[in-house]
Amino acid sequence: MDTAEFKQRFIPLNQRLYRVAWALTHNVQDAEDLVQDAYCRMWRRRDELSNIGNDEAYCVRLLKNLYCDRLRTASARATDIGPPDDLALSADDDQQLDMERIEAAQQMHQIIKRLPDNQRIIITRRDLQDQKFADIATELHMGEGTVRVLLSRARQKLKEQLKSWNNDNRTNQ
């Protein structure tokens, strides 16, 4: 894909992507950074983008995945470092929401760690590292169909566990 085609297909989606990013982050700078990261990722993978059927859906999914990656990274750093002793917590709703997101990301990370090895490897490589099914199948010496089935099972387990965790949190509040 050349520059002109990339601009024609993806630049018009900028405002939509920004609105989605802002809805996720509730922060202007973070939203702008997220959109910029999405465009950088798309540009690096521009040769693969010609096969996409729905540009907007692809971009929104990419944006959400990048946001989840940031949450996971932030939660990993938060658990590794720990809070500073002089941290002043506010009862502000945005901070509460951020804490809930970080907690959910930590829970997601724990659930992924408990998945069977093949499922954990596949969901990590596909959803976090954005690898192609064919590459994952080759590395794991299995068919693409098997990779897709295992990914589906892993996502279903993740969804069930998160739903259960959310229900437990609601009843404890």
One Martini backbone bead per residue (centre of mass of N, CA, C, O) as a GRO file, in nm:
protein
  173
    1MET     BB    1   0.096   0.037   0.024
    2ASP     BB    2   0.061   0.355  -0.030
    3THR     BB    3   0.035   0.672   0.079
    4ALA     BB    4  -0.226   0.755  -0.068
    5GLU     BB    5  -0.401   0.515   0.021
    6PHE     BB    6  -0.368   0.548   0.321
    7LYS     BB    7  -0.487   0.833   0.340
    8GLN     BB    8  -0.764   0.769   0.208
    9ARG     BB    9  -0.851   0.539   0.420
   10PHE     BB   10  -0.744   0.654   0.729
   11ILE     BB   11  -0.762   0.964   0.785
   12PRO     BB   12  -1.084   0.993   0.798
   13LEU     BB   13  -1.078   0.828   1.092
   14ASN     BB   14  -0.965   1.018   1.312
   15GLN     BB   15  -1.215   1.121   1.472
   16ARG     BB   16  -1.323   0.846   1.553
   17LEU     BB   17  -1.068   0.752   1.704
   18TYR     BB   18  -1.062   0.979   1.908
   19ARG     BB   19  -1.335   0.920   2.042
   20VAL     BB   20  -1.260   0.639   2.138
   21ALA     BB   21  -1.008   0.716   2.299
   22TRP     BB   22  -1.151   0.909   2.492
   23ALA     BB   23  -1.352   0.699   2.606
   24LEU     BB   24  -1.119   0.532   2.735
   25THR     BB   25  -0.936   0.773   2.885
   26HIS     BB   26  -1.029   1.076   2.953
   27ASN     BB   27  -0.779   1.198   2.772
   28VAL     BB   28  -0.628   1.388   2.550
   29GLN     BB   29  -0.333   1.286   2.538
   30ASP     BB   30  -0.393   0.982   2.541
   31ALA     BB   31  -0.567   0.982   2.289
   32GLU     BB   32  -0.356   1.093   2.094
   33ASP     BB   33  -0.146   0.869   2.144
   34LEU     BB   34  -0.323   0.632   2.058
   35VAL     BB   35  -0.371   0.723   1.768
   36GLN     BB   36  -0.076   0.741   1.688
   37ASP     BB   37  -0.009   0.443   1.744
   38ALA     BB   38  -0.207   0.331   1.540
   39TYR     BB   39  -0.084   0.463   1.288
   40CYS     BB   40   0.195   0.337   1.320
   41ARG     BB   41   0.105   0.044   1.305
   42MET     BB   42  -0.029   0.064   1.028
   43TRP     BB   43   0.219   0.159   0.870
   44ARG     BB   44   0.395  -0.093   0.931
   45ARG     BB   45   0.126  -0.271   0.806
   46ARG     BB   46   0.040  -0.175   0.512
   47ASP     BB   47   0.068  -0.445   0.341
   48GLU     BB   48  -0.187  -0.584   0.508
   49LEU     BB   49  -0.439  -0.372   0.457
   50SER     BB   50  -0.567  -0.457   0.174
   51ASN     BB   51  -0.750  -0.706   0.314
   52ILE     BB   52  -0.946  -0.519   0.438
   53GLY     BB   53  -1.291  -0.467   0.473
   54ASN     BB   54  -1.300  -0.284   0.755
   55ASP     BB   55  -1.142  -0.013   0.852
   56GLU     BB   56  -1.286   0.087   1.107
   57ALA     BB   57  -1.292  -0.176   1.268
   58TYR     BB   58  -0.991  -0.221   1.270
   59CYS     BB   59  -0.908   0.045   1.412
   60VAL     BB   60  -1.073   0.011   1.670
   61ARG     BB   61  -0.947  -0.256   1.757
   62LEU     BB   62  -0.658  -0.156   1.770
   63LEU     BB   63  -0.709   0.062   1.981
   64LYS     BB   64  -0.812  -0.127   2.205
   65ASN     BB   65  -0.558  -0.303   2.219
   66LEU     BB   66  -0.364  -0.078   2.297
   67TYR     BB   67  -0.507  -0.005   2.558
   68CYS     BB   68  -0.476  -0.282   2.693
   69ASP     BB   69  -0.170  -0.283   2.685
   70ARG     BB   70  -0.135  -0.036   2.868
   71LEU     BB   71  -0.273  -0.154   3.113
   72ARG     BB   72  -0.088  -0.397   3.150
   73THR     BB   73   0.170  -0.234   3.181
   74ALA     BB   74   0.076  -0.065   3.422
   75SER     BB   75   0.012  -0.305   3.610
   76ALA     BB   76   0.294  -0.426   3.610
   77ARG     BB   77   0.433  -0.177   3.728
   78ALA     BB   78   0.258  -0.153   3.984
   79THR     BB   79   0.339  -0.439   4.100
   80ASP     BB   80   0.650  -0.397   4.098
   81ILE     BB   81   0.665  -0.122   4.267
   82GLY     BB   82   0.446   0.030   4.393
   83PRO     BB   83   0.334   0.248   4.606
   84PRO     BB   84   0.379   0.532   4.735
   85ASP     BB   85   0.374   0.662   5.054
   86ASP     BB   86   0.272   0.971   4.946
   87LEU     BB   87   0.001   0.890   4.834
   88ALA     BB   88  -0.271   1.078   4.710
   89LEU     BB   89  -0.602   1.011   4.738
   90SER     BB   90  -0.887   1.035   4.541
   91ALA     BB   91  -1.251   1.049   4.483
   92ASP     BB   92  -1.237   1.053   4.196
   93ASP     BB   93  -1.388   0.906   3.931
   94ASP     BB   94  -1.148   0.873   3.736
   95GLN     BB   95  -0.965   0.727   3.937
   96GLN     BB   96  -1.154   0.495   3.992
   97LEU     BB   97  -1.165   0.394   3.701
   98ASP     BB   98  -0.863   0.344   3.670
   99MET     BB   99  -0.841   0.137   3.896
  100GLU     BB  100  -1.040  -0.065   3.772
  101ARG     BB  101  -0.877  -0.113   3.516
  102ILE     BB  102  -0.621  -0.213   3.649
  103GLU     BB  103  -0.752  -0.446   3.801
  104ALA     BB  104  -0.859  -0.588   3.546
  105ALA     BB  105  -0.581  -0.628   3.415
  106GLN     BB  106  -0.466  -0.800   3.640
  107GLN     BB  107  -0.677  -1.022   3.620
  108MET     BB  108  -0.620  -1.094   3.327
  109HIS     BB  109  -0.330  -1.178   3.371
  110GLN     BB  110  -0.394  -1.410   3.569
  111ILE     BB  111  -0.571  -1.574   3.377
  112ILE     BB  112  -0.362  -1.615   3.155
  113LYS     BB  113  -0.156  -1.769   3.339
  114ARG     BB  114  -0.381  -2.018   3.383
  115LEU     BB  115  -0.360  -2.115   3.120
  116PRO     BB  116  -0.293  -2.314   2.899
  117ASP     BB  117  -0.017  -2.306   2.722
  118ASN     BB  118  -0.130  -2.279   2.432
  119GLN     BB  119  -0.337  -2.057   2.498
  120ARG     BB  120  -0.141  -1.850   2.614
  121ILE     BB  121   0.039  -1.821   2.368
  122ILE     BB  122  -0.181  -1.746   2.160
  123ILE     BB  123  -0.308  -1.496   2.300
  124THR     BB  124  -0.046  -1.339   2.317
  125ARG     BB  125   0.036  -1.336   2.015
  126ARG     BB  126  -0.235  -1.226   1.898
  127ASP     BB  127  -0.343  -0.992   2.110
  128LEU     BB  128  -0.056  -0.860   2.197
  129GLN     BB  129   0.144  -0.909   1.926
  130ASP     BB  130  -0.008  -0.939   1.645
  131GLN     BB  131  -0.009  -1.212   1.519
  132LYS     BB  132  -0.031  -1.443   1.292
  133PHE     BB  133  -0.169  -1.744   1.244
  134ALA     BB  134   0.053  -1.869   1.069
  135ASP     BB  135   0.290  -1.810   1.261
  136ILE     BB  136   0.185  -1.962   1.505
  137ALA     BB  137   0.151  -2.238   1.372
  138THR     BB  138   0.446  -2.275   1.297
  139GLU     BB  139   0.574  -2.247   1.583
  140LEU     BB  140   0.361  -2.485   1.704
  141HIS     BB  141   0.295  -2.715   1.506
  142MET     BB  142   0.009  -2.619   1.370
  143GLY     BB  143  -0.287  -2.548   1.272
  144GLU     BB  144  -0.486  -2.281   1.215
  145GLY     BB  145  -0.747  -2.405   1.326
  146THR     BB  146  -0.631  -2.474   1.603
  147VAL     BB  147  -0.557  -2.191   1.682
  148ARG     BB  148  -0.845  -2.076   1.668
  149VAL     BB  149  -0.971  -2.264   1.878
  150LEU     BB  150  -0.780  -2.195   2.115
  151LEU     BB  151  -0.844  -1.894   2.115
  152SER     BB  152  -1.144  -1.918   2.169
  153ARG     BB  153  -1.115  -2.065   2.440
  154ALA     BB  154  -0.948  -1.852   2.583
  155ARG     BB  155  -1.151  -1.621   2.555
  156GLN     BB  156  -1.382  -1.762   2.703
  157LYS     BB  157  -1.238  -1.795   2.972
  158LEU     BB  158  -1.180  -1.500   3.015
  159LYS     BB  159  -1.472  -1.405   3.012
  160GLU     BB  160  -1.577  -1.580   3.245
  161GLN     BB  161  -1.378  -1.485   3.464
  162LEU     BB  162  -1.446  -1.181   3.447
  163LYS     BB  163  -1.743  -1.209   3.511
  164SER     BB  164  -1.704  -1.339   3.787
  165TRP     BB  165  -1.531  -1.113   3.906
  166ASN     BB  166  -1.741  -0.887   3.870
  167ASN     BB  167  -1.961  -1.018   4.043
  168ASP     BB  168  -1.794  -1.030   4.304
  169ASN     BB  169  -1.743  -0.721   4.325
  170ARG     BB  170  -2.042  -0.634   4.345
  171THR     BB  171  -2.111  -0.800   4.609
  172ASN     BB  172  -1.872  -0.656   4.787
  173GLN     BB  173  -1.994  -0.343   4.770
   0.00000   0.00000   0.00000
